[in-house]
Amino acid sequence: MSMQQVSARKMGRWALAAGLLALAAAGSAHALEWNLQPAATKIAEDIHSLHEYVMALIVVIFFGVFGVMFYSIFAHRKSNGHKAANFHENTTVEIVWTVIPLLILIGIAWPVTKTVIAQKDTSNSDMTIKVTGYQWKWGYDYIKGEGEGISFVSQLATPRDQIEGRAAKGEHYLLEVDNEVVVPVGKKVRILTTAADVIHSWGLNAFGVKQDAIPGFVRDTHFTATKIGTYRGQCVELCGKEHGFMPIVVRVVSAEDYTKWVDGEKKKMAALADDPTKTYTLDELKARGEKTYTANCVACHQATGKGMPPAFPPLDGSKIALGPKDAHILQVLNGKAGTAMAAFGKQLNDTEIAAVVTYERNSWGNKTGEAIQPAEVKALRK
């Protein structure tokens, strides 16, 4: 080998070592991000402790097993004059390698079982919230405890400009919503999960909570937040095109602040309540419909109404938007089987559906001149 080749190899090794050191230095700045989220409930603390306990146990087992193995290979190698033993059975060894793994499994299973049982114990809750997964948002109904009767839909609040790269990403990119779930600190909250279309999953790592939301089924979980603050999660079950855009935000507040929030939310609901018997003008419906369309339809059908064929067909010039209005209303109410078109009958009220249908029939190149009234939607509901 020439001197040039030797020098090149040495330089390559130094470059590799320098690269590894640089990576290590960069990684140390983010070391905390490799760990679990800080726990905000007793169960999350137990999960974190179990994680560290099992990891430590695995490390001990790894070094123990491989230490014995490497020692045996080194100390009993042929070059030292050792000869391989020839035997078929050893009762002592068989007992040892059966009993030790059994004890290890018991040492893991005992605390894990206690934590799993605690996770499933939803009894004696102070309040209950029903969570419904939709493509692609969450519906919340407070059905027990202070705040009973409050209902709202929570969906992504990150602007489309950030998502599509036309603006700088914010601090809570894809983890911010228009309506946060608010709960009091120290109260046991039972969560009932279900879904209106496909399987979703409601998960908050800081609470140690993950529960699938399955159409036609009601599952439950619970949490008791021990720290005031805002906690963020996401849908953790692949549910379609906008799966990555279903954030979960829970704000934990003091008992006094929670009472204030409940009072304010009920007043807001009363102020925003729509009268399904009211007759609106075409311009009023279009203005309201544009907001509803932006919040619920734009991700699939686009702001231009051109859609993304073939999965998401265009509304501009479509047969449904220019055809009989009853068929259009029914499709928004009930969705379309075998397609990604979700049913909005349980998500939107009669006025919102009347407005969005009116907007779709009178926007872009669609100019039907029809104003769909809430009473027409109510008459077509099943």
C-alpha positions in Angstrom: 0.0 0.0 0.0 1.4 3.4 -1.0 2.0 6.3 1.5 -0.7 8.3 -0.3 -3.3 5.5 0.3 -2.3 5.3 4.0 -2.6 9.1 4.4 -6.0 9.0 2.7 -7.2 6.3 5.1 -6.1 8.2 8.1 -7.7 11.4 6.9 -10.9 9.5 6.3 -10.9 8.1 9.8 -10.3 11.6 11.3 -13.1 13.0 9.2 -15.4 10.2 10.4 -14.5 10.8 14.0 -15.0 14.6 13.6 -18.4 14.0 12.0 -19.5 11.6 14.9 -18.4 14.2 17.5 -20.3 16.9 15.7 -23.4 14.8 15.6 -23.0 14.0 19.3 -22.6 17.7 20.2 -25.7 18.6 18.1 -27.7 15.8 19.6 -26.9 16.7 23.2 -28.7 20.0 22.7 -31.9 18.1 22.0 -31.3 15.2 24.4 -34.4 16.1 26.4 -36.6 15.8 23.3 -35.7 12.1 23.1 -37.5 11.4 26.3 -41.2 11.1 27.0 -43.3 14.2 27.5 -43.3 15.6 31.1 -46.1 13.8 32.9 -49.2 15.7 34.0 -51.1 12.9 35.6 -50.3 10.1 38.1 -50.8 7.4 35.4 -48.4 9.2 33.0 -45.8 9.4 35.9 -46.3 5.6 36.4 -45.8 4.9 32.7 -42.6 7.1 32.7 -41.2 5.2 35.7 -42.0 1.8 34.2 -40.3 2.9 31.0 -37.1 3.8 32.9 -37.3 0.7 35.1 -37.6 -1.7 32.2 -34.9 0.1 30.2 -32.5 -0.2 33.2 -33.5 -3.9 33.6 -32.8 -4.5 29.9 -29.4 -2.9 30.1 -28.5 -5.1 33.1 -29.6 -8.2 31.2 -27.8 -7.2 28.1 -24.4 -6.7 29.8 -24.9 -9.7 32.0 -25.7 -12.1 29.1 -23.1 -10.7 26.7 -20.5 -10.3 29.4 -20.8 -14.1 30.3 -20.8 -15.0 26.6 -17.7 -12.9 25.7 -15.9 -14.1 28.8 -16.6 -17.7 27.9 -15.4 -17.2 24.4 -12.2 -15.4 25.5 -11.2 -17.5 28.5 -12.0 -20.9 27.0 -10.6 -20.4 23.5 -8.8 -23.2 21.7 -5.5 -21.3 21.6 -5.4 -21.6 25.4 -5.6 -25.3 25.2 -9.3 -25.7 26.1 -11.3 -28.4 24.5 -15.1 -28.3 23.9 -17.1 -30.2 26.5 -19.4 -32.9 25.4 -22.6 -33.2 27.4 -26.4 -33.5 26.7 -28.2 -32.5 29.9 -27.6 -30.4 33.0 -30.5 -30.1 35.3 -29.0 -27.2 37.3 -28.5 -25.1 34.2 -32.1 -25.8 33.0 -33.6 -24.8 36.3 -31.5 -21.6 36.4 -32.4 -20.5 32.9 -36.1 -21.2 33.6 -36.3 -19.6 37.0 -34.4 -16.4 36.3 -36.5 -15.4 33.2 -39.6 -16.2 35.2 -38.6 -13.9 38.0 -37.7 -11.2 35.5 -41.2 -11.5 33.9 -42.9 -11.3 37.2 -40.8 -8.2 38.1 -42.0 -6.5 34.9 -45.6 -7.9 34.9 -46.5 -6.9 38.5 -46.1 -3.1 38.2 -47.3 -3.1 34.6 -50.5 -4.9 35.5 -51.2 -2.4 38.3 -50.7 0.5 35.9 -53.0 -1.0 33.2 -55.7 -1.7 35.8 -55.5 2.0 36.9 -55.7 3.1 33.3 -59.0 1.2 32.8 -60.6 2.3 36.1 -63.1 5.0 35.0 -65.3 4.7 38.1 -66.1 7.6 40.4 -65.4 10.3 37.8 -66.1 13.9 38.5 -67.1 14.8 35.0 -67.6 13.1 31.6 -66.8 14.3 28.1 -67.9 12.5 25.0 -65.3 12.8 22.2 -66.4 12.0 18.6 -63.9 11.7 15.8 -64.7 13.1 12.4 -62.7 13.3 9.2 -60.9 15.4 10.3 -61.8 17.2 13.5 -63.0 16.4 17.0 -66.5 16.9 18.5 -66.8 17.4 22.3 -69.9 17.1 24.4 -69.8 17.7 28.2 -72.4 15.3 29.5 -71.7 15.1 33.2 -70.5 17.5 35.9 -70.1 21.2 35.9 -70.3 22.3 32.3 -72.9 19.7 31.3 -74.6 20.8 28.0 -71.6 22.4 26.5 -70.8 21.2 23.0 -68.4 22.3 20.3 -66.3 21.1 17.4 -62.5 21.5 17.7 -60.4 21.6 14.5 -57.0 22.7 13.3 -56.3 26.4 13.6 -52.9 26.5 11.8 -53.4 28.7 8.8 -53.3 27.0 5.3 -50.5 29.4 4.3 -48.2 27.8 6.9 -49.2 24.3 5.9 -48.6 25.0 2.2 -45.3 26.7 2.8 -46.3 30.3 2.0 -45.7 31.5 5.5 -43.3 30.8 8.4 -44.5 28.0 10.7 -45.8 29.1 14.1 -44.7 27.9 17.5 -47.5 25.3 17.7 -47.6 24.3 14.0 -50.3 21.6 13.5 -50.8 21.4 17.3 -53.3 24.3 17.7 -57.1 24.4 17.5 -59.9 26.9 17.4 -61.7 25.4 20.4 -59.7 23.9 23.3 -61.0 21.3 25.7 -61.0 23.0 29.2 -61.0 20.9 32.4 -60.4 21.7 36.1 -57.1 20.6 37.7 -57.4 17.7 40.2 -60.7 16.4 38.9 -61.2 12.9 37.4 -62.4 13.3 33.8 -63.9 10.3 32.1 -63.6 10.4 28.3 -66.1 8.5 26.1 -64.8 8.0 22.6 -66.6 7.1 19.4 -66.4 8.1 15.7 -68.8 9.1 12.9 -66.9 7.7 9.9 -63.7 5.8 10.3 -61.5 4.7 13.3 -59.7 7.6 15.0 -57.7 7.6 18.2 -57.7 10.2 21.0 -54.3 10.4 22.6 -52.4 12.7 24.9 -49.0 11.6 25.9 -48.7 13.9 28.9 -51.8 12.3 30.4 -50.8 8.7 29.6 -54.0 8.4 27.5 -54.7 6.7 24.2 -58.2 5.4 23.3 -59.5 4.4 19.9 -62.6 6.0 18.6 -64.5 3.4 16.6 -67.8 3.9 14.6 -70.7 2.2 16.3 -68.8 1.6 19.6 -68.3 3.7 22.7 -65.0 3.2 24.5 -63.8 5.0 27.6 -60.6 6.2 29.4 -59.9 8.8 32.0 -57.3 11.3 33.4 -56.8 13.4 36.4 -54.6 16.4 35.6 -52.3 17.4 38.4 -50.7 20.5 36.8 -52.3 23.6 35.3 -51.2 24.2 31.7 -51.9 23.5 28.1 -51.3 20.0 26.7 -51.2 18.9 23.1 -51.7 15.7 21.2 -52.9 14.3 17.9 -55.1 11.6 16.4 -52.9 8.5 16.6 -54.8 6.2 14.2 -54.3 6.6 10.5 -57.7 7.9 9.4 -57.3 9.3 5.9 -55.9 12.2 3.9 -55.9 14.8 6.8 -54.9 12.4 9.5 -51.9 14.6 10.4 -54.2 17.6 10.9 -56.3 16.4 13.8 -54.7 18.0 16.9 -56.0 17.7 20.4 -55.5 20.5 22.9 -56.6 20.3 26.5 -56.2 23.3 28.8 -56.1 22.5 32.5 -57.2 25.4 34.7 -58.1 26.1 38.4 -61.6 25.4 39.7 -62.4 29.1 39.7 -61.2 29.7 36.2 -63.1 26.6 35.0 -66.4 28.0 36.5 -65.8 31.3 34.6 -65.1 29.3 31.4 -68.3 27.3 31.8 -70.4 30.5 32.3 -68.7 32.2 29.3 -69.1 29.2 27.1 -72.9 28.8 27.8 -73.4 32.5 27.1 -71.5 32.2 23.9 -73.6 29.1 22.9 -76.8 31.0 23.6 -75.7 34.0 21.5 -74.6 31.8 18.6 -77.7 29.6 18.6 -79.3 29.6 15.1 -83.0 29.8 14.6 -83.9 27.1 12.1 -87.2 28.9 11.2 -85.5 32.1 10.1 -85.4 33.0 6.4 -82.0 34.4 5.2 -81.1 36.3 2.1 -78.8 34.9 -0.6 -76.0 37.2 0.4 -76.3 36.3 4.1 -76.2 32.6 3.3 -73.2 32.9 1.0 -71.2 34.9 3.6 -72.0 32.3 6.3 -71.5 29.4 3.8 -68.0 30.6 2.9 -66.9 30.4 6.5 -68.4 27.0 6.9 -66.8 25.8 3.6 -63.4 27.1 4.7 -63.6 25.3 8.0 -65.0 22.0 6.8 -64.6 21.5 3.0 -61.6 23.4 1.7 -59.0 20.7 2.5 -60.6 18.3 0.0 -62.4 20.4 -2.5 -59.9 23.3 -2.3 -60.7 27.1 -2.1 -61.1 27.2 -5.9 -63.7 24.4 -5.9 -61.5 22.4 -8.3 -61.0 19.5 -5.8 -58.2 17.0 -6.2 -59.6 14.3 -8.6 -60.2 11.5 -8.6 -60.4 11.1 -4.8 -61.9 14.6 -4.2 -64.0 15.7 -7.2 -64.5 19.4 -8.1 -67.6 21.3 -7.1 -67.1 24.0 -9.7 -69.4 22.9 -12.5 -70.3 19.6 -10.9 -73.6 17.7 -11.3 -74.2 17.7 -7.6 -73.8 21.5 -7.2 -75.8 22.3 -10.3 -78.4 19.5 -10.0 -81.5 19.1 -7.8 -80.9 21.0 -4.5 -82.5 18.2 -2.4 -79.8 15.7 -3.7 -77.1 18.2 -2.8 -78.5 18.8 0.7 -78.8 15.0 1.3 -75.2 14.4 0.2 -73.9 17.0 2.7 -76.2 15.6 5.4 -75.4 11.9 4.9 -72.2 11.7 3.0 -71.6 9.3 0.1 -70.9 5.6 0.8 -67.7 4.2 -0.6 -66.0 7.6 -0.9 -64.2 10.1 1.3 -67.3 12.3 1.4 -68.1 12.5 5.2 -71.6 13.0 6.6 -72.0 16.4 8.1 -75.5 16.0 9.5 -74.2 15.5 13.1 -71.4 18.1 12.8 -73.3 21.1 11.4 -76.7 22.5 12.2 -79.5 23.2 9.7 -78.4 26.8 9.2 -74.8 25.9 8.6 -75.7 23.2 6.1 -78.1 25.5 4.3 -75.4 28.1 4.1 -72.7 25.9 2.8 -74.9 24.3 0.1 -76.0 27.8 -1.0 -72.4 28.9 -1.2 -71.4 25.8 -3.3 -74.3 26.4 -5.7 -73.5 30.1 -6.1 -69.6 30.3 -6.2 -66.9 29.9 -8.7 -68.7 29.1 -12.0 -71.8 27.9 -10.3 -74.6 30.6 -10.5 -77.9 28.9 -9.7 -79.3 31.9 -7.8 -80.9 29.6 -5.2 -80.9 30.4 -1.5 -81.3 27.2 0.5 -83.2 27.9 3.8 -82.6 26.0 7.1 -86.2 24.8 7.1 -85.5 22.9 3.8 -82.5 21.1 5.5 -84.6 20.3 8.6 -87.3 18.7 6.4 -84.7 16.4 4.8 -83.0 15.2 8.0 -83.7 11.5 8.8 
